Amino acid sequence: MALATLALSCILLSLNASAQDSDTEPAESATTIFPHSATARWWVSGQINVVFQAHPDFHALYSGPNSLSAKGEHATSRVLTLYTGYQLTNRTEAIFDLESAGGRGISNALGLAGFTNVDVVRNPALGSKPYLARLLLHHVIALPGKESGEEENAERTPTAILNKLPVRRLELRAGKMSLADYFDVNSAGSDTHLQFLNWTAVNNGAYDYAADTRGYTVAAIAEYQDRNWGVRFGEALMPKVANGPSLDFNILRARSENIELELRPELQKEKKAVVRLLSYVNHANMGSYREAIQAFLAGIDARPTIEAHRRQGRIKYGFGLNAEQEITKTVRVFGRLGWNEGQNESFAYTEVDQAVEAGADWRPERWRRPTDKIGLAFISNGISRLHQLYLALGGNGFLLGDGRLTYGREDILESYYTAHLWKGLYFSPELQWGGPSRIQQGSRSSTCARTQAPSGALIHLIQSSLLTTQSERFSSKPESAP
């Protein structure tokens, strides 16, 4: 009821804004249900994401409590988000977002480290009651220097509404947020609304970024940006337990440090290129794979149980590489590499210790479909030797656990076609294929079709069982990507 009331308020506000504010971007109305002002101090918008997925029967040598079901199944998830923002000054903005997540993923989001639907909440017991997703302040400080006073245009999105930024600047953010909005971002491979859906396609699988079960944390980020490079540092809260819904506010014992260097070289004339180098260190009440294995082999534990061998202050660290390159004005390629130490418990995102990704997308302008997009990505995920042995002896993680293990890398191929139907309505069939994995030797595939409906306010859509509804990030452009 609360979300319905907010939705109605959004619709009325958006309609009023479009009627009174003549300074809107013409292209915006083509890709959202309602137009957005390019200059108004406030922002109100919404999205509905519904994902339907299914997979057929496949052969599995064995199954356990955390296995992907070998029997054919289907599942539907939904996420409703209300975005609001207010520009306090020309350099300061406040963001406030509410969200509701419901439905489920195939096999209740178990059995794959590269799970097929990033919208799925891994704890169904949380229910679909609306919750606070983001509440943060963002302040920009113009820095003196050769480019002092020079500004550049900034694209307005639901999570960033300032439309002018100094070229040389310091940006400060603090509050509740998703670290994935700011770290390991890739314009060709991060948008779950109009691009890929697999957990390890939209994020670096080996980046165990600090977050609660829903994907959010409380953090502070400082970011320096210059014309051709930037660097950002974030300090964030960790969950109290692995994949837990509650954050630990004692930063002396539990926290996450994240640093990312961003380089924007001109490798080809007038072709955008970005390279991002990431490092992170998590401190939390983590279990040790080695200690869990030793206790089982010594007869102390009936089976390897990592939860019984947690210790406050353990560290998990890792590194990531993220790159993208425009080939033509309609074709981009991108890739990621990731590694973490793999000795201590996977804690916040997924159970991956090494990750490789390569992909590309294309906007078919020659078909007179400039806002459509076709994407293809290949991902290969791996785990450390200790992690392998823990699972092989019968241990369970928060995602993985078959009772035994015949190890093989988890190879995933994902493709999609996002078709722009009308204003903010998109239809997007996609296919994911997974080869022999660390969980079960055998091949499997997942199919999905989706419809995106970005709007100036939350809207209600009716779809068939073969469709999903998702919204874009309310960009006025075909693509520029939190």
FENQUIZI-V594643 format. One record per backbone hydrogen bond with DSSP energy under -0.5 kcal/mol. NH is the residue of the N-H (numbers start at 1). CO is the residue of the C=O. If there is no record, write none. Layout:
nh: [NH NH]
co: [CO CO]
//
This chain:
nh: [5 6 7 8 9 10 11 12 13 14 15 16 17 18 19 20 21 22 24 25 28 29 30 31 31 32 33 38 39 43 45 46 47 49 50 50 51 52 52 53 54 55 58 61 66 67 73 75 77 78 79 80 81 82 83 83 84 85 86 87 88 88 89 92 93 94 95 96 97 98 99 100 102 104 108 109 110 111 115 118 120 122 122 126 127 131 133 133 134 135 136 137 138 139 140 141 142 143 148 150 152 154 157 158 160 165 167 169 169 170 171 172 173 174 175 176 177 181 182 183 189 192 195 199 201 202 203 205 207 208 209 212 213 215 217 219 220 221 222 223 224 225 226 230 231 232 233 234 235 236 237 240 243 244 248 249 251 253 254 255 256 257 258 259 260 261 262 263 264 267 268 271 274 275 276 277 278 278 279 280 281 282 283 284 286 286 288 289 290 292 293 294 295 296 297 298 299 300 301 308 309 310 311 314 314 316 318 319 320 321 322 323 324 325 326 327 328 332 333 334 335 336 337 338 339 340 341 345 352 353 354 355 356 357 358 359 360 361 362 363 364 365 367 368 369 372 373 374 375 376 377 378 379 380 381 382 388 389 390 391 392 393 394 395 397 407 410 411 411 412 413 414 415 416 417 418 419 419 421 421 422 425 426 426 427 428 429 430 431 432 433 434 435 437 442 444 446 447 448 449 450 451 452 453 454 455 467 470 470]
co: [1 2 3 4 5 6 7 8 9 10 11 12 13 14 15 16 17 20 22 36 25 25 27 27 28 28 454 23 23 85 83 455 81 79 48 469 77 50 449 75 447 73 70 441 401 64 55 53 51 102 49 100 47 98 45 81 96 43 94 41 86 92 92 89 138 86 136 84 134 82 131 80 78 76 105 106 107 399 113 197 117 120 213 123 124 99 97 131 97 176 95 174 93 172 91 170 140 168 145 147 165 163 160 473 157 152 150 167 225 141 223 139 221 137 219 135 217 178 179 179 186 190 191 115 198 198 199 203 204 206 207 216 244 212 177 175 235 173 233 171 231 169 229 262 224 260 222 258 220 256 218 246 347 241 238 247 249 250 250 283 236 281 234 279 232 277 230 275 228 265 271 268 324 263 322 261 276 320 259 318 257 316 255 314 284 311 309 343 343 288 289 290 291 292 293 294 296 295 295 305 306 307 286 284 311 282 280 339 278 337 276 335 274 333 272 331 331 361 325 359 323 357 321 355 319 353 317 287 350 382 382 338 380 336 378 334 376 332 374 330 362 363 364 365 364 369 418 362 416 360 414 358 412 356 410 354 384 385 386 387 388 389 391 390 400 405 381 409 436 379 433 377 431 375 429 373 417 427 419 425 425 422 424 452 419 450 417 448 415 446 413 444 411 440 440 434 432 54 430 52 428 468 426 470 424 46 464 451 468]
//
